[in-house]
Amino acid sequence: MATKQPRHATYNCGEDGAISVENRSSSVRLVEAEGDSYELPASPPTQTSRYGEGGLALVVEGREALWMKAGSEPLTCVR
């Protein structure tokens, strides 16, 4: 059984800063350290740990989050 993710969490991505994630049940709002924000739907819709669309993806497992943006190295972040 998957661990329920907190409604609000900040994940430390080391030298790459941090990401803030607001869990909205069927989607997440992710804000990068630079201030860029993204609304990512669950993918597939029934999923509670994978979110993404259009070259963006977030996978949350336990205390780790993998943040992927097309054209950039994936970031492994921890809370």
PDB file of N, CA, C and O in Angstrom:
ATOM      1  N   MET A   1       0.843  -1.182   0.000  1.00  0.00           N
ATOM      2  CA  MET A   1       0.000   0.000   0.000  1.00  0.00           C
ATOM      3  C   MET A   1       0.886   1.242   0.000  1.00  0.00           C
ATOM      4  O   MET A   1       1.841   1.326   0.773  1.00  0.00           O
ATOM      5  N   ALA A   2       0.574   2.197  -0.858  1.00  0.00           N
ATOM      6  CA  ALA A   2       1.377   3.410  -0.981  1.00  0.00           C
ATOM      7  C   ALA A   2       1.197   4.300   0.246  1.00  0.00           C
ATOM      8  O   ALA A   2       0.115   4.375   0.829  1.00  0.00           O
ATOM      9  N   THR A   3       2.282   4.969   0.621  1.00  0.00           N
ATOM     10  CA  THR A   3       2.234   5.910   1.728  1.00  0.00           C
ATOM     11  C   THR A   3       1.547   7.183   1.259  1.00  0.00           C
ATOM     12  O   THR A   3       1.874   7.712   0.196  1.00  0.00           O
ATOM     13  N   LYS A   4       0.609   7.670   2.035  1.00  0.00           N
ATOM     14  CA  LYS A   4      -0.077   8.911   1.678  1.00  0.00           C
ATOM     15  C   LYS A   4       0.912  10.069   1.761  1.00  0.00           C
ATOM     16  O   LYS A   4       1.613  10.231   2.760  1.00  0.00           O
ATOM     17  N   GLN A   5       0.957  10.857   0.717  1.00  0.00           N
ATOM     18  CA  GLN A   5       1.863  11.993   0.666  1.00  0.00           C
ATOM     19  C   GLN A   5       1.246  13.178   1.415  1.00  0.00           C
ATOM     20  O   GLN A   5       0.025  13.335   1.430  1.00  0.00           O
ATOM     21  N   PRO A   6       2.092  14.014   2.038  1.00  0.00           N
ATOM     22  CA  PRO A   6       1.558  15.192   2.739  1.00  0.00           C
ATOM     23  C   PRO A   6       0.949  16.188   1.755  1.00  0.00           C
ATOM     24  O   PRO A   6       1.317  16.211   0.581  1.00  0.00           O
ATOM     25  N   ARG A   7       0.030  16.999   2.233  1.00  0.00           N
ATOM     26  CA  ARG A   7      -0.616  18.007   1.369  1.00  0.00           C
ATOM     27  C   ARG A   7       0.405  19.014   0.842  1.00  0.00           C
ATOM     28  O   ARG A   7       0.355  19.390  -0.329  1.00  0.00           O
ATOM     29  N   HIS A   8       1.327  19.452   1.695  1.00  0.00           N
ATOM     30  CA  HIS A   8       2.391  20.380   1.303  1.00  0.00           C
ATOM     31  C   HIS A   8       3.720  19.771   1.721  1.00  0.00           C
ATOM     32  O   HIS A   8       3.858  19.281   2.842  1.00  0.00           O
ATOM     33  N   ALA A   9       4.698  19.800   0.823  1.00  0.00           N
ATOM     34  CA  ALA A   9       6.024  19.276   1.162  1.00  0.00           C
ATOM     35  C   ALA A   9       7.079  20.020   0.363  1.00  0.00           C
ATOM     36  O   ALA A   9       6.847  20.427  -0.775  1.00  0.00           O
ATOM     37  N   THR A  10       8.248  20.190   0.980  1.00  0.00           N
ATOM     38  CA  THR A  10       9.401  20.770   0.297  1.00  0.00           C
ATOM     39  C   THR A  10      10.460  19.686   0.202  1.00  0.00           C
ATOM     40  O   THR A  10      10.785  19.027   1.189  1.00  0.00           O
ATOM     41  N   TYR A  11      10.990  19.514  -0.993  1.00  0.00           N
ATOM     42  CA  TYR A  11      12.000  18.496  -1.261  1.00  0.00           C
ATOM     43  C   TYR A  11      13.317  19.181  -1.588  1.00  0.00           C
ATOM     44  O   TYR A  11      13.366  20.055  -2.454  1.00  0.00           O
ATOM     45  N   ASN A  12      14.382  18.791  -0.900  1.00  0.00           N
ATOM     46  CA  ASN A  12      15.715  19.348  -1.115  1.00  0.00           C
ATOM     47  C   ASN A  12      16.369  18.598  -2.268  1.00  0.00           C
ATOM     48  O   ASN A  12      16.468  17.371  -2.248  1.00  0.00           O
ATOM     49  N   CYS A  13      16.813  19.348  -3.271  1.00  0.00           N
ATOM     50  CA  CYS A  13      17.425  18.758  -4.463  1.00  0.00           C
ATOM     51  C   CYS A  13      18.928  19.021  -4.498  1.00  0.00           C
ATOM     52  O   CYS A  13      19.523  19.059  -5.575  1.00  0.00           O
ATOM     53  N   GLY A  14      19.546  19.204  -3.330  1.00  0.00           N
ATOM     54  CA  GLY A  14      20.991  19.422  -3.254  1.00  0.00           C
ATOM     55  C   GLY A  14      21.392  20.745  -3.881  1.00  0.00           C
ATOM     56  O   GLY A  14      20.771  21.776  -3.619  1.00  0.00           O
ATOM     57  N   GLU A  15      22.430  20.718  -4.708  1.00  0.00           N
ATOM     58  CA  GLU A  15      22.940  21.937  -5.343  1.00  0.00           C
ATOM     59  C   GLU A  15      21.922  22.584  -6.273  1.00  0.00           C
ATOM     60  O   GLU A  15      22.054  23.758  -6.620  1.00  0.00           O
ATOM     61  N   ASP A  16      20.907  21.823  -6.679  1.00  0.00           N
ATOM     62  CA  ASP A  16      19.897  22.339  -7.599  1.00  0.00           C
ATOM     63  C   ASP A  16      18.752  23.045  -6.887  1.00  0.00           C
ATOM     64  O   ASP A  16      17.754  23.397  -7.516  1.00  0.00           O
ATOM     65  N   GLY A  17      18.885  23.256  -5.576  1.00  0.00           N
ATOM     66  CA  GLY A  17      17.861  23.984  -4.834  1.00  0.00           C
ATOM     67  C   GLY A  17      16.810  23.069  -4.245  1.00  0.00           C
ATOM     68  O   GLY A  17      17.129  22.018  -3.691  1.00  0.00           O
ATOM     69  N   ALA A  18      15.558  23.468  -4.365  1.00  0.00           N
ATOM     70  CA  ALA A  18      14.457  22.712  -3.775  1.00  0.00           C
ATOM     71  C   ALA A  18      13.217  22.868  -4.640  1.00  0.00           C
ATOM     72  O   ALA A  18      13.113  23.789  -5.450  1.00  0.00           O
ATOM     73  N   ILE A  19      12.287  21.955  -4.451  1.00  0.00           N
ATOM     74  CA  ILE A  19      10.975  22.073  -5.079  1.00  0.00           C
ATOM     75  C   ILE A  19       9.928  21.988  -3.975  1.00  0.00           C
ATOM     76  O   ILE A  19      10.095  21.254  -3.001  1.00  0.00           O
ATOM     77  N   SER A  20       8.854  22.742  -4.139  1.00  0.00           N
ATOM     78  CA  SER A  20       7.725  22.675  -3.217  1.00  0.00           C
ATOM     79  C   SER A  20       6.575  22.018  -3.956  1.00  0.00           C
ATOM     80  O   SER A  20       6.294  22.345  -5.109  1.00  0.00           O
ATOM     81  N   VAL A  21       5.915  21.090  -3.283  1.00  0.00           N
ATOM     82  CA  VAL A  21       4.836  20.344  -3.916  1.00  0.00           C
ATOM     83  C   VAL A  21       3.580  20.456  -3.065  1.00  0.00           C
ATOM     84  O   VAL A  21       3.603  20.184  -1.864  1.00  0.00           O
ATOM     85  N   GLU A  22       2.485  20.859  -3.697  1.00  0.00           N
ATOM     86  CA  GLU A  22       1.169  20.864  -3.056  1.00  0.00           C
ATOM     87  C   GLU A  22       0.362  19.739  -3.682  1.00  0.00           C
ATOM     88  O   GLU A  22       0.072  19.769  -4.878  1.00  0.00           O
ATOM     89  N   ASN A  23       0.001  18.754  -2.883  1.00  0.00           N
ATOM     90  CA  ASN A  23      -0.764  17.607  -3.362  1.00  0.00           C
ATOM     91  C   ASN A  23      -2.241  17.980  -3.385  1.00  0.00           C
ATOM     92  O   ASN A  23      -2.832  18.290  -2.350  1.00  0.00           O
ATOM     93  N   ARG A  24      -2.828  17.946  -4.576  1.00  0.00           N
ATOM     94  CA  ARG A  24      -4.243  18.294  -4.733  1.00  0.00           C
ATOM     95  C   ARG A  24      -5.074  17.069  -5.096  1.00  0.00           C
ATOM     96  O   ARG A  24      -6.093  17.193  -5.776  1.00  0.00           O
ATOM     97  N   SER A  25      -4.657  15.904  -4.656  1.00  0.00           N
ATOM     98  CA  SER A  25      -5.369  14.643  -4.865  1.00  0.00           C
ATOM     99  C   SER A  25      -5.214  14.132  -6.296  1.00  0.00           C
ATOM    100  O   SER A  25      -4.462  13.181  -6.510  1.00  0.00           O
ATOM    101  N   SER A  26      -5.883  14.712  -7.274  1.00  0.00           N
ATOM    102  CA  SER A  26      -5.765  14.232  -8.653  1.00  0.00           C
ATOM    103  C   SER A  26      -4.723  15.008  -9.450  1.00  0.00           C
ATOM    104  O   SER A  26      -4.560  14.785 -10.650  1.00  0.00           O
ATOM    105  N   SER A  27      -4.014  15.925  -8.778  1.00  0.00           N
ATOM    106  CA  SER A  27      -2.946  16.689  -9.425  1.00  0.00           C
ATOM    107  C   SER A  27      -2.014  17.233  -8.344  1.00  0.00           C
ATOM    108  O   SER A  27      -2.317  17.166  -7.153  1.00  0.00           O
ATOM    109  N   VAL A  28      -0.883  17.770  -8.777  1.00  0.00           N
ATOM    110  CA  VAL A  28       0.018  18.463  -7.862  1.00  0.00           C
ATOM    111  C   VAL A  28       0.387  19.807  -8.465  1.00  0.00           C
ATOM    112  O   VAL A  28       0.405  19.972  -9.685  1.00  0.00           O
ATOM    113  N   ARG A  29       0.677  20.758  -7.600  1.00  0.00           N
ATOM    114  CA  ARG A  29       1.247  22.038  -8.024  1.00  0.00           C
ATOM    115  C   ARG A  29       2.680  22.028  -7.529  1.00  0.00           C
ATOM    116  O   ARG A  29       2.929  21.918  -6.329  1.00  0.00           O
ATOM    117  N   LEU A  30       3.623  22.144  -8.456  1.00  0.00           N
ATOM    118  CA  LEU A  30       5.042  22.108  -8.131  1.00  0.00           C
ATOM    119  C   LEU A  30       5.635  23.484  -8.390  1.00  0.00           C
ATOM    120  O   LEU A  30       5.386  24.080  -9.438  1.00  0.00           O
ATOM    121  N   VAL A  31       6.418  23.994  -7.442  1.00  0.00           N
ATOM    122  CA  VAL A  31       7.087  25.283  -7.595  1.00  0.00           C
ATOM    123  C   VAL A  31       8.586  25.056  -7.419  1.00  0.00           C
ATOM    124  O   VAL A  31       9.032  24.531  -6.399  1.00  0.00           O
ATOM    125  N   GLU A  32       9.356  25.462  -8.431  1.00  0.00           N
ATOM    126  CA  GLU A  32      10.810  25.341  -8.369  1.00  0.00           C
ATOM    127  C   GLU A  32      11.398  26.503  -7.582  1.00  0.00           C
ATOM    128  O   GLU A  32      10.725  27.509  -7.357  1.00  0.00           O
ATOM    129  N   ALA A  33      12.653  26.365  -7.163  1.00  0.00           N
ATOM    130  CA  ALA A  33      13.343  27.405  -6.391  1.00  0.00           C
ATOM    131  C   ALA A  33      13.344  28.742  -7.129  1.00  0.00           C
ATOM    132  O   ALA A  33      13.277  29.798  -6.500  1.00  0.00           O
ATOM    133  N   GLU A  34      13.419  28.702  -8.467  1.00  0.00           N
ATOM    134  CA  GLU A  34      13.448  29.938  -9.267  1.00  0.00           C
ATOM    135  C   GLU A  34      12.083  30.611  -9.347  1.00  0.00           C
ATOM    136  O   GLU A  34      11.972  31.739  -9.825  1.00  0.00           O
ATOM    137  N   GLY A  35      11.037  29.918  -8.877  1.00  0.00           N
ATOM    138  CA  GLY A  35       9.698  30.499  -8.901  1.00  0.00           C
ATOM    139  C   GLY A  35       8.800  29.972 -10.000  1.00  0.00           C
ATOM    140  O   GLY A  35       7.605  30.267 -10.005  1.00  0.00           O
ATOM    141  N   ASP A  36       9.348  29.189 -10.946  1.00  0.00           N
ATOM    142  CA  ASP A  36       8.509  28.604 -11.993  1.00  0.00           C
ATOM    143  C   ASP A  36       7.559  27.594 -11.357  1.00  0.00           C
ATOM    144  O   ASP A  36       7.972  26.802 -10.510  1.00  0.00           O
ATOM    145  N   SER A  37       6.285  27.617 -11.762  1.00  0.00           N
ATOM    146  CA  SER A  37       5.326  26.676 -11.184  1.00  0.00           C
ATOM    147  C   SER A  37       4.631  25.882 -12.282  1.00  0.00           C
ATOM    148  O   SER A  37       4.480  26.343 -13.414  1.00  0.00           O
ATOM    149  N   TYR A  38       4.216  24.682 -11.914  1.00  0.00           N
ATOM    150  CA  TYR A  38       3.590  23.756 -12.856  1.00  0.00           C
ATOM    151  C   TYR A  38       2.434  23.051 -12.167  1.00  0.00           C
ATOM    152  O   TYR A  38       2.530  22.686 -10.996  1.00  0.00           O
ATOM    153  N   GLU A  39       1.349  22.860 -12.892  1.00  0.00           N
ATOM    154  CA  GLU A  39       0.212  22.060 -12.443  1.00  0.00           C
ATOM    155  C   GLU A  39       0.286  20.753 -13.227  1.00  0.00           C
ATOM    156  O   GLU A  39       0.143  20.747 -14.449  1.00  0.00           O
ATOM    157  N   LEU A  40       0.509  19.648 -12.520  1.00  0.00           N
ATOM    158  CA  LEU A  40       0.680  18.357 -13.180  1.00  0.00           C
ATOM    159  C   LEU A  40      -0.435  17.403 -12.769  1.00  0.00           C
ATOM    160  O   LEU A  40      -0.628  17.157 -11.579  1.00  0.00           O
ATOM    161  N   PRO A  41      -1.176  16.860 -13.745  1.00  0.00           N
ATOM    162  CA  PRO A  41      -2.232  15.900 -13.415  1.00  0.00           C
ATOM    163  C   PRO A  41      -1.647  14.533 -13.081  1.00  0.00           C
ATOM    164  O   PRO A  41      -0.540  14.200 -13.506  1.00  0.00           O
ATOM    165  N   ALA A  42      -2.397  13.745 -12.317  1.00  0.00           N
ATOM    166  CA  ALA A  42      -1.998  12.362 -12.054  1.00  0.00           C
ATOM    167  C   ALA A  42      -1.934  11.633 -13.395  1.00  0.00           C
ATOM    168  O   ALA A  42      -2.759  11.868 -14.278  1.00  0.00           O
ATOM    169  N   SER A  43      -0.952  10.753 -13.539  1.00  0.00           N
ATOM    170  CA  SER A  43      -0.756  10.053 -14.808  1.00  0.00           C
ATOM    171  C   SER A  43      -0.401   8.596 -14.550  1.00  0.00           C
ATOM    172  O   SER A  43       0.728   8.310 -14.150  1.00  0.00           O
ATOM    173  N   PRO A  44      -1.330   7.661 -14.768  1.00  0.00           N
ATOM    174  CA  PRO A  44      -2.715   7.828 -15.216  1.00  0.00           C
ATOM    175  C   PRO A  44      -3.586   8.475 -14.127  1.00  0.00           C
ATOM    176  O   PRO A  44      -3.147   8.621 -12.986  1.00  0.00           O
ATOM    177  N   PRO A  45      -4.815   8.861 -14.481  1.00  0.00           N
ATOM    178  CA  PRO A  45      -5.665   9.632 -13.561  1.00  0.00           C
ATOM    179  C   PRO A  45      -5.891   9.016 -12.183  1.00  0.00           C
ATOM    180  O   PRO A  45      -6.143   9.753 -11.229  1.00  0.00           O
ATOM    181  N   THR A  46      -5.809   7.704 -12.045  1.00  0.00           N
ATOM    182  CA  THR A  46      -6.041   7.059 -10.747  1.00  0.00           C
ATOM    183  C   THR A  46      -4.775   6.989  -9.897  1.00  0.00           C
ATOM    184  O   THR A  46      -4.822   6.508  -8.765  1.00  0.00           O
ATOM    185  N   GLN A  47      -3.665   7.453 -10.413  1.00  0.00           N
ATOM    186  CA  GLN A  47      -2.361   7.367  -9.765  1.00  0.00           C
ATOM    187  C   GLN A  47      -2.246   8.368  -8.611  1.00  0.00           C
ATOM    188  O   GLN A  47      -2.826   9.453  -8.669  1.00  0.00           O
ATOM    189  N   THR A  48      -1.498   8.004  -7.562  1.00  0.00           N
ATOM    190  CA  THR A  48      -1.281   8.936  -6.449  1.00  0.00           C
ATOM    191  C   THR A  48       0.199   9.214  -6.213  1.00  0.00           C
ATOM    192  O   THR A  48       0.557   9.860  -5.229  1.00  0.00           O
ATOM    193  N   SER A  49       1.062   8.731  -7.107  1.00  0.00           N
ATOM    194  CA  SER A  49       2.495   8.987  -6.936  1.00  0.00           C
ATOM    195  C   SER A  49       3.178   9.439  -8.220  1.00  0.00           C
ATOM    196  O   SER A  49       4.340   9.846  -8.186  1.00  0.00           O
ATOM    197  N   ARG A  50       2.481   9.377  -9.352  1.00  0.00           N
ATOM    198  CA  ARG A  50       3.065   9.805 -10.630  1.00  0.00           C
ATOM    199  C   ARG A  50       2.200  10.889 -11.245  1.00  0.00           C
ATOM    200  O   ARG A  50       0.983  10.750 -11.370  1.00  0.00           O
ATOM    201  N   TYR A  51       2.860  11.969 -11.622  1.00  0.00           N
ATOM    202  CA  TYR A  51       2.163  13.119 -12.185  1.00  0.00           C
ATOM    203  C   TYR A  51       2.950  13.610 -13.381  1.00  0.00           C
ATOM    204  O   TYR A  51       4.178  13.523 -13.387  1.00  0.00           O
ATOM    205  N   GLY A  52       2.272  14.125 -14.395  1.00  0.00           N
ATOM    206  CA  GLY A  52       3.020  14.701 -15.492  1.00  0.00           C
ATOM    207  C   GLY A  52       2.214  14.898 -16.751  1.00  0.00           C
ATOM    208  O   GLY A  52       1.116  14.367 -16.916  1.00  0.00           O
ATOM    209  N   GLU A  53       2.809  15.691 -17.643  1.00  0.00           N
ATOM    210  CA  GLU A  53       2.282  15.919 -18.981  1.00  0.00           C
ATOM    211  C   GLU A  53       3.261  16.792 -19.736  1.00  0.00           C
ATOM    212  O   GLU A  53       4.021  17.549 -19.131  1.00  0.00           O
ATOM    213  N   GLY A  54       3.247  16.691 -21.050  1.00  0.00           N
ATOM    214  CA  GLY A  54       4.010  17.580 -21.915  1.00  0.00           C
ATOM    215  C   GLY A  54       5.483  17.739 -21.591  1.00  0.00           C
ATOM    216  O   GLY A  54       5.973  18.867 -21.537  1.00  0.00           O
ATOM    217  N   GLY A  55       6.203  16.653 -21.375  1.00  0.00           N
ATOM    218  CA  GLY A  55       7.639  16.747 -21.115  1.00  0.00           C
ATOM    219  C   GLY A  55       8.014  17.012 -19.672  1.00  0.00           C
ATOM    220  O   GLY A  55       9.186  17.234 -19.368  1.00  0.00           O
ATOM    221  N   LEU A  56       7.031  16.993 -18.770  1.00  0.00           N
ATOM    222  CA  LEU A  56       7.265  17.190 -17.337  1.00  0.00           C
ATOM    223  C   LEU A  56       6.735  15.985 -16.580  1.00  0.00           C
ATOM    224  O   LEU A  56       5.661  15.475 -16.898  1.00  0.00           O
ATOM    225  N   ALA A  57       7.483  15.523 -15.576  1.00  0.00           N
ATOM    226  CA  ALA A  57       7.003  14.400 -14.771  1.00  0.00           C
ATOM    227  C   ALA A  57       7.551  14.492 -13.356  1.00  0.00           C
ATOM    228  O   ALA A  57       8.692  14.901 -13.143  1.00  0.00           O
ATOM    229  N   LEU A  58       6.731  14.108 -12.404  1.00  0.00           N
ATOM    230  CA  LEU A  58       7.117  14.026 -11.002  1.00  0.00           C
ATOM    231  C   LEU A  58       6.695  12.653 -10.491  1.00  0.00           C
ATOM    232  O   LEU A  58       5.538  12.254 -10.627  1.00  0.00           O
ATOM    233  N   VAL A  59       7.654  11.934  -9.898  1.00  0.00           N
ATOM    234  CA  VAL A  59       7.363  10.638  -9.281  1.00  0.00           C
ATOM    235  C   VAL A  59       7.724  10.758  -7.807  1.00  0.00           C
ATOM    236  O   VAL A  59       8.869  11.054  -7.465  1.00  0.00           O
ATOM    237  N   VAL A  60       6.748  10.527  -6.936  1.00  0.00           N
ATOM    238  CA  VAL A  60       6.952  10.651  -5.494  1.00  0.00           C
ATOM    239  C   VAL A  60       6.864   9.261  -4.877  1.00  0.00           C
ATOM    240  O   VAL A  60       5.891   8.536  -5.081  1.00  0.00           O
ATOM    241  N   GLU A  61       7.900   8.900  -4.116  1.00  0.00           N
ATOM    242  CA  GLU A  61       7.911   7.603  -3.437  1.00  0.00           C
ATOM    243  C   GLU A  61       8.517   7.786  -2.058  1.00  0.00           C
ATOM    244  O   GLU A  61       9.706   8.072  -1.919  1.00  0.00           O
ATOM    245  N   GLY A  62       7.682   7.617  -1.041  1.00  0.00           N
ATOM    246  CA  GLY A  62       8.161   7.815   0.325  1.00  0.00           C
ATOM    247  C   GLY A  62       8.628   9.249   0.522  1.00  0.00           C
ATOM    248  O   GLY A  62       7.867  10.192   0.305  1.00  0.00           O
ATOM    249  N   ARG A  63       9.897   9.411   0.940  1.00  0.00           N
ATOM    250  CA  ARG A  63      10.451  10.746   1.187  1.00  0.00           C
ATOM    251  C   ARG A  63      11.208  11.293  -0.020  1.00  0.00           C
ATOM    252  O   ARG A  63      11.818  12.358   0.069  1.00  0.00           O
ATOM    253  N   GLU A  64      11.177  10.583  -1.145  1.00  0.00           N
ATOM    254  CA  GLU A  64      11.904  11.013  -2.340  1.00  0.00           C
ATOM    255  C   GLU A  64      10.964  11.456  -3.444  1.00  0.00           C
ATOM    256  O   GLU A  64       9.845  10.958  -3.575  1.00  0.00           O
ATOM    257  N   ALA A  65      11.448  12.406  -4.235  1.00  0.00           N
ATOM    258  CA  ALA A  65      10.723  12.858  -5.415  1.00  0.00           C
ATOM    259  C   ALA A  65      11.711  12.927  -6.572  1.00  0.00           C
ATOM    260  O   ALA A  65      12.806  13.472  -6.428  1.00  0.00           O
ATOM    261  N   LEU A  66      11.328  12.380  -7.706  1.00  0.00           N
ATOM    262  CA  LEU A  66      12.125  12.454  -8.920  1.00  0.00           C
ATOM    263  C   LEU A  66      11.439  13.448  -9.843  1.00  0.00           C
ATOM    264  O   LEU A  66      10.317  13.206 -10.288  1.00  0.00           O
ATOM    265  N   TRP A  67      12.101  14.566 -10.135  1.00  0.00           N
ATOM    266  CA  TRP A  67      11.547  15.659 -10.944  1.00  0.00           C
ATOM    267  C   TRP A  67      12.244  15.639 -12.296  1.00  0.00           C
ATOM    268  O   TRP A  67      13.464  15.783 -12.376  1.00  0.00           O
ATOM    269  N   MET A  68      11.459  15.458 -13.363  1.00  0.00           N
ATOM    270  CA  MET A  68      12.005  15.351 -14.714  1.00  0.00           C
ATOM    271  C   MET A  68      11.391  16.400 -15.625  1.00  0.00           C
ATOM    272  O   MET A  68      10.173  16.555 -15.701  1.00  0.00           O
ATOM    273  N   LYS A  69      12.277  17.118 -16.317  1.00  0.00           N
ATOM    274  CA  LYS A  69      11.881  18.127 -17.297  1.00  0.00           C
ATOM    275  C   LYS A  69      12.615  17.821 -18.587  1.00  0.00           C
ATOM    276  O   LYS A  69      13.829  17.620 -18.574  1.00  0.00           O
ATOM    277  N   ALA A  70      11.901  17.782 -19.700  1.00  0.00           N
ATOM    278  CA  ALA A  70      12.524  17.514 -20.993  1.00  0.00           C
ATOM    279  C   ALA A  70      13.666  18.500 -21.216  1.00  0.00           C
ATOM    280  O   ALA A  70      13.503  19.703 -21.014  1.00  0.00           O
ATOM    281  N   GLY A  71      14.825  17.986 -21.635  1.00  0.00           N
ATOM    282  CA  GLY A  71      15.977  18.835 -21.907  1.00  0.00           C
ATOM    283  C   GLY A  71      16.858  19.094 -20.706  1.00  0.00           C
ATOM    284  O   GLY A  71      17.894  19.746 -20.838  1.00  0.00           O
ATOM    285  N   SER A  72      16.475  18.598 -19.522  1.00  0.00           N
ATOM    286  CA  SER A  72      17.258  18.794 -18.295  1.00  0.00           C
ATOM    287  C   SER A  72      17.541  17.443 -17.649  1.00  0.00           C
ATOM    288  O   SER A  72      16.816  16.471 -17.863  1.00  0.00           O
ATOM    289  N   GLU A  73      18.613  17.401 -16.853  1.00  0.00           N
ATOM    290  CA  GLU A  73      18.915  16.193 -16.088  1.00  0.00           C
ATOM    291  C   GLU A  73      17.823  15.988 -15.034  1.00  0.00           C
ATOM    292  O   GLU A  73      17.386  16.959 -14.416  1.00  0.00           O
ATOM    293  N   PRO A  74      17.372  14.747 -14.814  1.00  0.00           N
ATOM    294  CA  PRO A  74      16.398  14.494 -13.747  1.00  0.00           C
ATOM    295  C   PRO A  74      16.994  14.848 -12.382  1.00  0.00           C
ATOM    296  O   PRO A  74      18.193  14.675 -12.160  1.00  0.00           O
ATOM    297  N   LEU A  75      16.165  15.336 -11.483  1.00  0.00           N
ATOM    298  CA  LEU A  75      16.600  15.685 -10.130  1.00  0.00           C
ATOM    299  C   LEU A  75      15.994  14.710  -9.129  1.00  0.00           C
ATOM    300  O   LEU A  75      14.788  14.467  -9.144  1.00  0.00           O
ATOM    301  N   THR A  76      16.825  14.156  -8.266  1.00  0.00           N
ATOM    302  CA  THR A  76      16.339  13.349  -7.155  1.00  0.00           C
ATOM    303  C   THR A  76      16.358  14.238  -5.920  1.00  0.00           C
ATOM    304  O   THR A  76      17.403  14.758  -5.529  1.00  0.00           O
ATOM    305  N   CYS A  77      15.195  14.405  -5.316  1.00  0.00           N
ATOM    306  CA  CYS A  77      15.038  15.326  -4.192  1.00  0.00           C
ATOM    307  C   CYS A  77      14.467  14.560  -2.996  1.00  0.00           C
ATOM    308  O   CYS A  77      13.741  13.580  -3.170  1.00  0.00           O
ATOM    309  N   VAL A  78      14.800  15.012  -1.780  1.00  0.00           N
ATOM    310  CA  VAL A  78      14.302  14.354  -0.565  1.00  0.00           C
ATOM    311  C   VAL A  78      13.680  15.376   0.379  1.00  0.00           C
ATOM    312  O   VAL A  78      14.084  16.539   0.418  1.00  0.00           O
ATOM    313  N   ARG A  79      12.676  14.912   1.148  1.00  0.00           N
ATOM    314  CA  ARG A  79      12.053  15.798   2.140  1.00  0.00           C
ATOM    315  C   ARG A  79      12.445  15.359   3.521  1.00  0.00           C
ATOM    316  O   ARG A  79      12.029  15.970   4.505  1.00  0.00           O
TER     317      ARG A  79
END
